[in-house]
Amino acid sequence: MSGPAGPAPNPGGVRVLRFAPAKLNLTLAVVGRREDGFHDLHSVMVPLALSDAVAVTVAHAGTHGPAVVRGPVAVGGPPAPDTLRVSGLPLAATPDNLVLRAIAATRDAVRATWPGAPADPPPLAARLTKRIPVAAGLGGGSSDAAATVAAALEAWAAALPEEGLRDLAASLGSDVPFFLAGGAALVTGRGEFVERLPDLQGEAPAVLIVTPNLPVSTAAVFAAYARGARPTSAAVLVASERLVSEMRAGLPARALFARAEELAAGNDLLPAALEVAPSLATFRAALGLLLGRPVGQSGSGPTAWVLYPTLAAAHKAARFVHLGVVEGTLPPIGGGEPFVAVSTILTPGLHAMPADAHNGGRTRSKGR
Ligand code: C5P
């Protein structure tokens, strides 16, 4: 808690809520390996309506009880640690959860300029509603981290200079700077350079998301890429640069469909993902046959995405996917049925919402 001369953080009990959207990589070119072991990228990333939600409350004594939905944890040590409750998709609330790491890192970052020093910014009680599948290439953990940084700063009525915010974001994960920028962007470096692009013009494109129940480690995929599982041509970089110049000039959303094939092929990490998870190859081929459309991959996978001109068309496709799961035309891979969701690319008129709160929500397989 701050001292008498300190700022006035939101009083205990006042909740700061932030939505944490998923992302799609419309393109993902790997342009080189750096000395620090990370890879330099050239990627057009867009946020999706599908989102988690993070809520934080300044946890004055007695405002955060011991009950937790899953895996009660506390980090930061005595006297009053941060706490986290998770609901929604299964995810342990362990100390390495990015929400808790983001609170701790934000506290460290603001400590030096905190007017309440020597007291620290007070503990926070956080709640995470998890809707974005984990280790899926959709950036859910990074988005949770970005949302938590913003929520913690607001809860503490604290601010960071732009550079400090950028360093904090990059320290939490390569995709975090993108989520803090909030909108379509060209992402370069290992993810730390984010150039906002004009959002797509016109009605937001619908996206079918199909995530096999097969978590894929980003580090393992980049390692496979480094070992040589990669395309031999620079076609993806060419496609990525073209998309950037078109978006800079104001690309109508519907024009994405004309480029669907090029975008679906526009991921240099695809061969590496297939090396890490070989069963993905048959799954993706079956999905393409079932839907008759180009199937992209987001990030390091395993999420497959397919663009549709309308939500209705995407929902119809989702029903085909459920049927394919039930009838076995989509091969079962991983630990169970895939996560299937219909969402939209977020454009200025649309706001991120938890998946079950709008018509871009998750759909469930029937008959299971
Ligand atoms: O930063 P993040 O935690 O998402 O990265 C996970 C791992 O993926 C890194 O430790 C690194 O091995 C690899 N990676 C990479 N190049 C990037 C992003 C991630 O090699 N641009």
Boltz pocket constraint, residues with backbone or C-beta under 6 A from the ligand:
constraints:
  - pocket:
      binder: B
      contacts: [[A, 37], [A, 38], [A, 39], [A, 40], [A, 41], [A, 170], [A, 172], [A, 173], [A, 174], [A, 175], [A, 189], [A, 190], [A, 191], [A, 218], [A, 219], [A, 220], [A, 222], [A, 223]]
      max_distance: 6.0
